[in-house]
């Protein structure tokens, strides 16, 4: 019955902002919406290993992203 999804907005301005925040912040917020309407916000510090993982993912995403306008 449970559904879990993590996604980023794909509007160009939002993508630029989200990618910049993922690259420059030492933490990440994950909003959670419960079935009963309540909400929570999980904030996690990346730490050295997390920063390296995000750096590698962002580099990989940049190398596979379609060219602008496609």
C-alpha positions as CSV (number, residue, x, y, z in Angstrom):
1,X,0.0,0.0,0.0
2,X,2.9,2.4,0.6
3,X,4.3,4.5,-2.3
4,X,7.7,6.1,-2.2
5,X,9.1,8.5,-4.8
6,X,11.9,11.0,-4.9
7,X,11.9,13.4,-7.8
8,X,13.2,16.8,-8.9
9,X,11.2,19.2,-10.9
10,X,12.2,19.2,-14.6
11,X,11.4,22.8,-15.5
12,X,14.7,24.4,-16.8
13,X,14.9,27.0,-14.1
14,X,14.1,24.6,-11.4
15,X,16.6,22.0,-12.7
16,X,19.3,24.6,-12.7
17,X,18.6,25.6,-9.1
18,X,18.2,22.0,-7.9
19,X,21.5,20.9,-9.5
20,X,23.3,23.9,-8.1
21,X,21.9,23.2,-4.6
22,X,22.8,19.5,-4.8
23,X,26.4,20.5,-5.9
24,X,27.0,23.3,-3.3
25,X,25.1,22.4,-0.1
26,X,26.5,20.1,2.5
27,X,23.1,18.8,3.3
28,X,19.9,17.7,1.6
29,X,16.3,18.0,2.6
30,X,13.8,15.3,1.8
31,X,10.1,16.4,2.2
32,X,7.8,13.6,3.3
33,X,4.0,13.7,2.8
34,X,2.0,11.1,4.8
35,X,-1.3,9.6,3.7
36,X,-3.1,11.4,6.5
37,X,-1.9,14.8,5.1
38,X,0.8,15.4,7.7
39,X,4.2,16.4,6.5
40,X,7.8,16.0,7.7
41,X,11.2,17.2,6.5
42,X,14.2,15.0,6.8
43,X,17.5,16.9,6.7
44,X,20.7,14.9,6.2
45,X,24.2,16.1,6.2
46,X,26.2,14.6,3.2
47,X,29.6,14.2,4.9
48,X,32.7,13.4,2.8
49,X,31.4,10.1,1.4
50,X,28.0,11.7,0.5
51,X,29.6,14.7,-1.1
52,X,31.8,12.4,-3.2
53,X,28.7,10.3,-4.2
54,X,26.8,13.5,-5.2
55,X,29.8,14.8,-7.1
56,X,30.1,11.6,-9.1
57,X,26.3,11.4,-9.8
58,X,26.2,15.1,-10.9
59,X,29.2,14.5,-13.2
60,X,27.6,11.4,-14.7
61,X,24.2,13.2,-15.2
62,X,26.0,16.1,-16.9
63,X,27.7,13.7,-19.3
64,X,24.5,11.9,-20.3
65,X,22.1,14.9,-20.3
66,X,20.6,15.8,-23.7
67,X,21.7,19.0,-25.4
68,X,19.6,22.1,-24.7
69,X,16.5,22.2,-26.8
70,X,16.2,18.5,-27.3
